[in-house]
Amino acid sequence: MKLSKFINVTVTTALIGLVASSAQAISLSTYRVYLDNDNNTASFVMFNKGGVPETCSLSLVHNNFSEDGKMLPQDGNELPDNSAEPWMRYSPRSFTVAPRSPQTVRFTIRRKSNTTPAEYRSYLRVSCDKVEEPINSTVTNSNNNSAKLTVQPRIVQNVPVIVRTGKLDASLKFDDFNVADGKVSFSISREGGRSVYGKLEAIDKSNNEMITFRSNVSIYPEVKKVMYSLDINDMPADQVAIRFTEDTKYGGSITHQQDVR
């Protein structure tokens, strides 16, 4: 039993190091894919920065969110109603990326007649392995018992894929402000038929300059209210505003600002 625990800890540590090493090899040009009737194609580039080939496979997985913003893995094999899978195509789905070379992945919306405007979402699971012999290692415990292990470096990333089949609205509201220890915490309530994606900023109202920010903020349709916090560097609360600005590349144009109160 002690040997088993020792091996588990050692293997976990080794795998973390190997995944970190592998993760440095493959980079993505974007971490979000967006399709709608006006933007019916999209693509991103995977670049292998390493010195050995990487074999990669792509598949779709599905996650939902609770009303307070916690991710909930999809149970079972049945596609959820909000899955993007029936609404898009992508290729290639498996390939090998040569050292210091790119690979483009392309996406296309599936057009269907008489569709009701709605938003659909899946996650593109990107899984890559180095094309090389697995790494063999031996771990030994304090009693000189040993076990031989075979591990293979791997990188796995999940990229949100959003498909909208018509024009949808959304609105935001900030509430539940609390200022303590140089930070402001607050809730964001979202209403409407679509998600929002963009940047949160704490703003100095005296000069409209940014104090701090948080990028890549996503709030999905099933989320009703979610909490965030930003550093304000001990600035008085009555001099601070919170601003959310949508990224126009992903189908939104909201800019919402409220004073901290």
C-alpha positions as CSV (number, residue, x, y, z in Angstrom):
1,M,0.0,0.0,0.0
2,K,2.8,2.4,0.9
3,L,4.6,1.6,-2.4
4,S,1.4,2.3,-4.3
5,K,1.0,5.7,-2.7
6,F,4.7,6.5,-3.3
7,I,4.4,5.6,-6.9
8,N,1.2,7.6,-7.4
9,V,2.8,10.7,-5.9
10,T,5.9,10.3,-8.0
11,V,4.0,9.6,-11.2
12,T,1.8,12.6,-10.7
13,T,4.8,14.8,-10.2
14,A,6.5,13.4,-13.3
15,L,3.4,13.8,-15.4
16,I,2.9,17.4,-14.3
17,G,6.5,18.2,-15.5
18,L,6.0,16.4,-18.7
19,V,2.7,18.1,-19.5
20,A,4.2,21.4,-18.8
21,S,7.1,20.6,-21.1
22,S,4.7,19.4,-23.9
23,A,2.4,22.4,-23.4
24,Q,5.3,24.7,-24.4
25,A,5.5,23.0,-27.8
26,I,1.9,23.6,-29.2
27,S,0.4,27.1,-29.2
28,L,-3.0,28.2,-30.5
29,S,-3.6,31.5,-32.3
30,T,-7.0,31.8,-30.6
31,Y,-8.8,30.3,-27.6
32,R,-12.3,30.9,-28.9
33,V,-14.2,30.1,-32.1
34,Y,-17.2,32.1,-33.2
35,L,-19.7,31.4,-36.1
36,D,-22.9,33.1,-37.1
37,N,-24.8,33.8,-40.3
38,D,-22.6,36.7,-41.2
39,N,-19.4,35.0,-40.1
40,N,-20.0,31.5,-41.5
41,T,-16.3,30.4,-41.5
42,A,-13.5,30.6,-39.0
43,S,-10.1,29.2,-38.5
44,F,-7.2,29.1,-36.1
45,V,-3.6,28.0,-36.3
46,M,-1.8,25.5,-34.2
47,F,1.9,26.0,-34.2
48,N,4.5,23.4,-33.0
49,K,7.3,25.4,-31.5
50,G,9.1,22.2,-30.4
51,G,11.9,20.1,-32.1
52,V,9.9,16.9,-32.5
53,P,6.6,16.2,-34.4
54,E,3.3,16.3,-32.5
55,T,0.3,14.1,-33.4
56,C,-3.0,15.8,-32.6
57,S,-6.6,14.8,-32.5
58,L,-9.7,17.1,-32.2
59,S,-13.1,16.2,-30.9
60,L,-16.1,18.0,-29.4
61,V,-17.1,17.8,-25.7
62,H,-19.9,19.5,-23.9
63,N,-20.1,21.5,-20.6
64,N,-22.9,23.5,-19.1
65,F,-22.8,26.1,-16.3
66,S,-24.8,26.5,-13.1
67,E,-26.7,29.7,-12.5
68,D,-23.7,31.0,-10.4
69,G,-21.1,30.3,-13.1
70,K,-19.7,26.9,-12.1
71,M,-18.8,24.5,-15.0
72,L,-20.9,21.3,-15.1
73,P,-19.6,18.4,-17.3
74,Q,-22.3,16.9,-19.5
75,D,-23.6,13.6,-18.2
76,G,-24.2,10.7,-20.5
77,N,-23.7,10.4,-24.3
78,E,-26.8,12.3,-25.5
79,L,-26.1,15.7,-27.0
80,P,-27.4,18.6,-24.9
81,D,-30.0,20.9,-26.5
82,N,-27.4,23.7,-26.7
83,S,-24.7,21.7,-28.4
84,A,-23.0,23.3,-31.3
85,E,-22.1,20.0,-32.9
86,P,-25.2,19.7,-35.2
87,W,-24.5,23.3,-36.4
88,M,-20.9,23.2,-37.5
89,R,-18.2,21.3,-39.4
90,Y,-14.5,21.3,-38.7
91,S,-11.4,19.8,-40.3
92,P,-8.9,18.3,-40.1
93,R,-9.7,16.1,-37.1
94,S,-6.4,14.3,-36.8
95,F,-3.0,15.3,-38.1
96,T,0.7,15.5,-37.3
97,V,2.4,18.9,-36.9
98,A,6.0,19.0,-38.0
99,P,8.6,20.7,-35.8
100,R,8.4,24.5,-36.0
101,S,5.5,24.3,-38.4
102,P,1.8,25.4,-38.4
103,Q,-1.4,23.6,-38.9
104,T,-4.6,25.4,-39.7
105,V,-8.0,24.1,-38.4
106,R,-11.1,25.4,-40.3
107,F,-14.7,25.7,-39.1
108,T,-17.9,26.2,-41.2
109,I,-21.5,26.8,-40.0
110,R,-24.2,24.4,-41.2
111,R,-26.9,26.5,-42.6
112,K,-30.5,25.3,-42.0
113,S,-33.7,26.9,-43.2
114,N,-36.3,28.4,-40.9
115,T,-34.1,28.3,-37.8
116,T,-35.1,30.1,-34.6
117,P,-32.4,32.5,-33.4
118,A,-30.4,30.8,-30.6
119,E,-26.9,30.3,-29.3
120,Y,-25.2,26.9,-29.3
121,R,-21.9,25.9,-27.6
122,S,-19.4,23.1,-27.5
123,Y,-15.8,22.7,-26.6
124,L,-13.1,21.6,-29.1
125,R,-10.9,19.2,-27.2
126,V,-7.3,19.5,-28.6
127,S,-5.2,16.6,-27.6
128,C,-1.5,16.3,-28.8
129,D,1.3,13.9,-28.1
130,K,4.9,14.0,-29.0
131,V,5.8,11.6,-31.8
132,E,8.6,9.8,-29.9
133,E,9.3,6.7,-27.9
134,P,7.4,6.9,-24.5
135,I,9.6,7.9,-21.6
136,N,10.5,4.9,-19.3
137,S,11.4,5.7,-15.7
138,T,11.8,3.7,-12.5
139,V,10.7,4.9,-9.1
140,T,12.0,3.4,-5.9
141,N,10.7,3.7,-2.4
142,S,12.6,3.8,0.9
143,N,12.6,0.0,1.0
144,N,14.3,-0.3,-2.4
145,N,11.1,-1.6,-4.0
146,S,10.9,-0.4,-7.6
147,A,8.4,-0.2,-10.4
148,K,8.9,0.6,-14.0
149,L,6.6,3.2,-15.5
150,T,5.9,4.4,-19.1
151,V,4.6,7.9,-19.5
152,Q,3.8,9.9,-22.7
153,P,3.8,13.7,-22.7
154,R,0.4,15.1,-23.6
155,I,-1.2,18.5,-24.0
156,V,-5.0,18.8,-23.8
157,Q,-6.9,22.1,-24.3
158,N,-10.6,22.9,-24.6
159,V,-11.5,25.7,-26.9
160,P,-15.1,27.1,-26.7
161,V,-17.0,27.0,-30.0
162,I,-20.0,29.4,-30.2
163,V,-22.6,29.2,-33.0
164,R,-25.5,31.7,-33.3
165,T,-28.3,31.2,-35.7
166,G,-29.7,34.7,-35.6
167,K,-29.6,38.1,-33.9
168,L,-29.7,37.9,-30.1
169,D,-29.6,40.5,-27.4
170,A,-27.9,40.6,-24.0
171,S,-27.6,43.0,-21.2
172,L,-25.5,43.3,-18.0
173,K,-25.8,44.8,-14.5
174,F,-23.2,45.1,-11.7
175,D,-24.4,44.8,-8.1
176,D,-23.4,43.6,-4.6
177,F,-20.3,45.9,-4.5
178,N,-17.8,45.4,-1.6
179,V,-14.5,47.1,-1.2
180,A,-11.9,45.6,1.2
181,D,-8.1,45.0,1.2
182,G,-7.5,47.0,-1.9
183,K,-10.0,45.1,-4.0
184,V,-13.5,45.6,-5.2
185,S,-15.8,42.6,-5.5
186,F,-19.1,42.6,-7.3
187,S,-21.7,40.5,-9.1
188,I,-22.5,40.5,-12.8
189,S,-26.1,39.7,-13.8
190,R,-26.7,38.8,-17.4
191,E,-30.0,38.8,-19.2
192,G,-30.9,37.9,-22.8
193,G,-30.5,35.0,-25.3
194,R,-26.8,35.0,-25.8
195,S,-23.4,34.9,-23.9
196,V,-21.1,37.8,-23.5
197,Y,-17.3,37.7,-23.8
198,G,-14.8,40.5,-23.3
199,K,-12.8,42.5,-20.8
200,L,-13.5,43.8,-17.2
201,E,-11.8,46.9,-16.1
202,A,-11.6,49.0,-12.9
203,I,-11.6,52.7,-14.1
204,D,-10.2,55.8,-12.4
205,K,-13.2,58.2,-12.9
206,S,-11.0,61.3,-12.6
207,N,-9.1,60.6,-15.8
208,N,-11.0,57.6,-17.3
209,E,-7.8,55.5,-17.2
210,M,-7.7,51.8,-16.4
211,I,-6.5,50.8,-12.9
212,T,-6.6,47.0,-13.5
213,F,-8.3,44.6,-15.8
214,R,-9.3,41.0,-16.4
215,S,-9.5,39.7,-20.0
216,N,-11.3,36.7,-21.5
217,V,-14.4,37.0,-19.3
218,S,-17.2,34.7,-20.5
219,I,-20.7,34.7,-19.1
220,Y,-23.0,32.1,-20.7
221,P,-26.8,32.1,-21.2
222,E,-27.4,29.6,-18.3
223,V,-25.5,31.9,-15.8
224,K,-27.8,34.3,-14.0
225,K,-25.2,35.9,-11.6
226,V,-21.5,35.5,-11.1
227,M,-19.0,37.1,-8.8
228,Y,-15.7,38.8,-9.8
229,S,-13.1,41.0,-8.1
230,L,-10.5,43.5,-9.3
231,D,-7.6,45.2,-7.6
232,I,-8.1,49.0,-7.1
233,N,-4.8,49.7,-5.4
234,D,-6.4,51.3,-2.3
235,M,-8.1,54.0,-4.4
236,P,-11.2,55.4,-2.7
237,A,-14.3,53.5,-3.9
238,D,-16.1,56.7,-4.9
239,Q,-13.4,57.4,-7.5
240,V,-13.8,54.0,-9.2
241,A,-16.1,52.6,-11.9
242,I,-16.4,49.1,-13.3
243,R,-16.5,48.7,-17.1
244,F,-17.2,45.6,-19.2
245,T,-16.4,45.8,-22.9
246,E,-17.3,43.0,-25.3
247,D,-14.8,41.8,-27.9
248,T,-16.4,42.7,-31.3
249,K,-14.6,39.8,-33.0
250,Y,-17.0,37.4,-31.2
251,G,-20.4,38.8,-32.0
252,G,-20.9,41.5,-29.3
253,S,-20.7,45.2,-28.9
254,I,-21.8,45.9,-25.3
255,T,-20.0,48.4,-23.3
256,H,-21.4,48.7,-19.8
257,Q,-20.1,50.9,-17.0
258,Q,-21.2,51.5,-13.4
259,D,-19.8,53.4,-10.5
260,V,-18.7,51.4,-7.5
261,R,-21.2,52.1,-4.7
